[in-house]
Amino acid sequence: MTDSEKKQTINLLPAILTGAAALIAALTTVYVNLRNDPQDDPAPLAAAASAAPVVAEPAPAARPQPIVLQLQRIAVHEDGAVGNADWRFAIEADGQPVFAFEQNDMTSEGGRNIFVTADNRDASAELYLLQDTPIAITIKGWRGGWFNKAKEPLVLGEGWLTTSGAVPPIKVNAANEKDGAFTFYLNALPDPE
Protein backbone atom coordinates (compact mmCIF):
# COMPACT_ATOMS: atom_id res chain seq x y z
CA MET A 1 0.00 0.00 0.00
CA THR A 2 1.17 3.41 -0.78
CA ASP A 3 1.07 6.35 1.54
CA SER A 4 -1.91 7.91 -0.18
CA GLU A 5 -3.93 4.69 0.14
CA LYS A 6 -3.09 4.50 3.87
CA LYS A 7 -4.24 8.09 4.37
CA GLN A 8 -7.60 7.37 2.70
CA THR A 9 -8.22 4.36 4.98
CA ILE A 10 -7.27 6.33 8.10
CA ASN A 11 -9.57 9.18 7.05
CA LEU A 12 -12.48 6.71 6.84
CA LEU A 13 -11.88 5.26 10.34
CA PRO A 14 -13.92 7.93 12.27
CA ALA A 15 -16.87 7.45 9.95
CA ILE A 16 -16.70 3.66 10.36
CA LEU A 17 -16.59 3.97 14.19
CA THR A 18 -19.52 6.42 14.21
CA GLY A 19 -21.57 4.10 12.02
CA ALA A 20 -20.76 1.12 14.26
CA ALA A 21 -21.87 3.08 17.36
CA ALA A 22 -25.12 4.06 15.64
CA LEU A 23 -25.73 0.43 14.65
CA ILE A 24 -25.19 -0.76 18.24
CA ALA A 25 -27.58 1.91 19.57
CA ALA A 26 -30.25 0.92 17.02
CA LEU A 27 -29.90 -2.79 17.83
CA THR A 28 -30.15 -2.06 21.57
CA THR A 29 -33.35 -0.05 21.03
CA VAL A 30 -34.88 -2.84 18.95
CA TYR A 31 -33.93 -5.40 21.61
CA VAL A 32 -35.48 -3.34 24.44
CA ASN A 33 -38.69 -2.73 22.47
CA LEU A 34 -39.04 -6.41 21.54
CA ARG A 35 -38.35 -7.57 25.06
CA ASN A 36 -41.03 -5.10 26.35
CA ASP A 37 -39.48 -4.65 29.80
CA PRO A 38 -40.81 -1.42 31.36
CA GLN A 39 -38.03 -1.33 34.00
CA ASP A 40 -35.35 -0.68 31.41
CA ASP A 41 -37.36 1.80 29.32
CA PRO A 42 -39.02 4.54 31.41
CA ALA A 43 -40.29 6.42 28.33
CA PRO A 44 -43.58 4.46 27.99
CA LEU A 45 -44.28 4.91 31.71
CA ALA A 46 -43.64 8.65 31.51
CA ALA A 47 -45.92 8.92 28.47
CA ALA A 48 -48.68 6.99 30.25
CA ALA A 49 -48.32 9.13 33.38
CA SER A 50 -48.58 12.37 31.43
CA ALA A 51 -51.57 11.10 29.41
CA ALA A 52 -53.87 10.40 32.38
CA PRO A 53 -53.39 12.56 35.50
CA VAL A 54 -53.64 10.66 38.76
CA VAL A 55 -56.42 11.94 40.99
CA ALA A 56 -55.79 11.27 44.66
CA GLU A 57 -58.81 10.29 46.66
CA PRO A 58 -59.55 12.75 49.45
CA ALA A 59 -58.54 11.54 52.88
CA PRO A 60 -61.48 10.54 55.04
CA ALA A 61 -62.54 13.35 57.33
CA ALA A 62 -61.08 12.94 60.77
CA ARG A 63 -63.68 12.56 63.46
CA PRO A 64 -63.42 15.10 66.26
CA GLN A 65 -62.14 13.61 69.49
CA PRO A 66 -64.25 14.51 72.54
CA ILE A 67 -62.10 15.72 75.44
CA VAL A 68 -62.72 17.32 78.82
CA LEU A 69 -60.83 20.57 79.44
CA GLN A 70 -60.38 20.92 83.19
CA LEU A 71 -58.72 23.39 85.53
CA GLN A 72 -56.10 21.73 87.72
CA ARG A 73 -54.80 24.67 89.75
CA ILE A 74 -54.00 28.37 89.77
CA ALA A 75 -50.70 29.79 90.98
CA VAL A 76 -51.13 33.35 92.29
CA HIS A 77 -48.13 35.63 91.76
CA GLU A 78 -49.98 38.89 92.57
CA ASP A 79 -53.55 38.86 93.94
CA GLY A 80 -54.07 42.57 93.16
CA ALA A 81 -55.22 43.57 96.67
CA VAL A 82 -53.77 44.54 100.05
CA GLY A 83 -55.31 41.48 101.69
CA ASN A 84 -57.08 38.57 100.09
CA ALA A 85 -59.03 39.14 96.86
CA ASP A 86 -62.06 37.51 95.23
CA TRP A 87 -61.76 36.80 91.51
CA ARG A 88 -64.10 35.66 88.72
CA PHE A 89 -62.58 33.89 85.72
CA ALA A 90 -63.98 32.94 82.33
CA ILE A 91 -62.31 30.48 79.97
CA GLU A 92 -62.95 30.55 76.23
CA ALA A 93 -62.00 28.07 73.48
CA ASP A 94 -61.64 29.55 69.99
CA GLY A 95 -63.52 32.66 71.13
CA GLN A 96 -66.49 30.71 72.56
CA PRO A 97 -67.15 30.66 76.35
CA VAL A 98 -66.74 27.18 77.82
CA PHE A 99 -66.89 27.75 81.59
CA ALA A 100 -66.65 30.40 84.30
CA PHE A 101 -66.08 30.18 88.04
CA GLU A 102 -65.37 32.27 91.12
CA GLN A 103 -62.45 31.88 93.47
CA ASN A 104 -62.67 33.69 96.80
CA ASP A 105 -59.91 34.71 99.19
CA MET A 106 -57.02 34.42 96.75
CA THR A 107 -53.65 35.51 98.12
CA SER A 108 -50.13 35.77 96.78
CA GLU A 109 -48.72 35.00 100.24
CA GLY A 110 -46.07 32.29 99.93
CA GLY A 111 -47.28 28.82 100.87
CA ARG A 112 -50.94 29.79 100.38
CA ASN A 113 -50.82 30.96 96.77
CA ILE A 114 -51.86 27.73 94.98
CA PHE A 115 -55.60 27.29 94.47
CA VAL A 116 -57.61 24.33 93.28
CA THR A 117 -61.31 24.87 92.63
CA ALA A 118 -63.53 23.26 95.24
CA ASP A 119 -65.76 21.61 92.65
CA ASN A 120 -63.92 20.65 89.45
CA ARG A 121 -67.22 20.11 87.65
CA ASP A 122 -67.70 23.90 87.69
CA ALA A 123 -64.23 24.37 86.18
CA SER A 124 -64.43 21.92 83.28
CA ALA A 125 -66.07 21.60 79.89
CA GLU A 126 -66.33 19.15 77.02
CA LEU A 127 -64.62 20.16 73.77
CA TYR A 128 -64.07 18.47 70.43
CA LEU A 129 -60.47 18.34 69.24
CA LEU A 130 -59.71 17.85 65.55
CA GLN A 131 -56.57 15.96 64.57
CA ASP A 132 -54.72 18.84 62.90
CA THR A 133 -56.34 21.89 64.51
CA PRO A 134 -55.12 23.32 67.82
CA ILE A 135 -57.65 25.25 69.92
CA ALA A 136 -56.93 28.79 71.15
CA ILE A 137 -57.60 29.12 74.90
CA THR A 138 -58.31 32.57 76.36
CA ILE A 139 -58.62 33.26 80.11
CA LYS A 140 -60.18 36.48 81.39
CA GLY A 141 -60.45 37.60 85.00
CA TRP A 142 -62.27 40.27 87.04
CA ARG A 143 -61.49 41.17 90.64
CA GLY A 144 -64.54 41.07 92.87
CA GLY A 145 -65.57 43.49 95.58
CA TRP A 146 -67.80 46.47 96.14
CA PHE A 147 -65.85 48.89 93.99
CA ASN A 148 -64.64 46.59 91.21
CA LYS A 149 -67.55 46.36 88.78
CA ALA A 150 -65.62 46.69 85.51
CA LYS A 151 -67.09 45.23 82.35
CA GLU A 152 -63.69 44.68 80.75
CA PRO A 153 -61.46 41.99 82.25
CA LEU A 154 -58.63 43.16 84.47
CA VAL A 155 -56.37 40.19 83.64
CA LEU A 156 -56.01 38.35 80.34
CA GLY A 157 -53.99 35.39 79.10
CA GLU A 158 -53.85 33.24 75.98
CA GLY A 159 -52.52 29.78 75.20
CA TRP A 160 -53.15 26.73 73.02
CA LEU A 161 -54.68 23.32 73.44
CA THR A 162 -52.39 21.37 71.10
CA THR A 163 -53.52 18.61 68.74
CA SER A 164 -51.95 16.07 71.10
CA GLY A 165 -54.27 17.25 73.90
CA ALA A 166 -51.57 19.08 75.89
CA VAL A 167 -52.15 22.52 77.42
CA PRO A 168 -48.97 24.34 78.43
CA PRO A 169 -49.30 26.62 81.50
CA ILE A 170 -51.03 29.89 80.63
CA LYS A 171 -49.86 33.20 82.14
CA VAL A 172 -52.78 35.51 82.94
CA ASN A 173 -51.71 39.06 83.80
CA ALA A 174 -53.00 42.60 84.14
CA ALA A 175 -51.28 45.39 82.21
CA ASN A 176 -49.62 46.23 85.54
CA GLU A 177 -48.78 42.88 87.13
CA LYS A 178 -49.34 44.31 90.63
CA ASP A 179 -53.07 44.42 89.76
CA GLY A 180 -53.11 40.65 89.20
CA ALA A 181 -50.79 37.95 87.88
CA PHE A 182 -51.59 34.23 87.72
CA THR A 183 -50.51 31.01 86.03
CA PHE A 184 -53.31 28.61 85.07
CA TYR A 185 -52.67 24.88 84.78
CA LEU A 186 -55.26 23.07 82.67
CA ASN A 187 -55.44 19.51 81.43
CA ALA A 188 -57.35 17.88 78.60
CA LEU A 189 -58.40 14.27 79.06
CA PRO A 190 -60.35 11.99 76.72
CA ASP A 191 -64.05 12.11 77.52
CA PRO A 192 -64.94 8.88 79.42
CA GLU A 193 -68.40 8.67 77.86
Sequence and secondary structure as in RCSB ss.txt:
>XXXX:A:sequence
MTDSEKKQTINLLPAILTGAAALIAALTTVYVNLRNDPQDDPAPLAAAASAAPVVAEPAPAARPQPIVLQLQRIA
VHEDGAVGNADWRFAIEADGQPVFAFEQNDMTSEGGRNIFVTADNRDASAELYLLQDTPIAITIKGWRGGWFNKA
KEPLVLGEGWLTTSGAVPPIKVNAANEKDGAFTFYLNALPDPE
>XXXX:A:secstr
  HHHHHHHHHHHHHHHHHHHHHHHHHHHHHHHHHT TTT HHHHHHHHHHS            EEEEEEEEEEE
EEE SSSS EEEEEEEEETTEEEEEEEEEEE  STTS EE  S TTTTEEEEEEBTTB EEEEEEEEE SSS   
SS SEEEEEEE TTS    EEEE SSGGG EEEEEEEEEE   
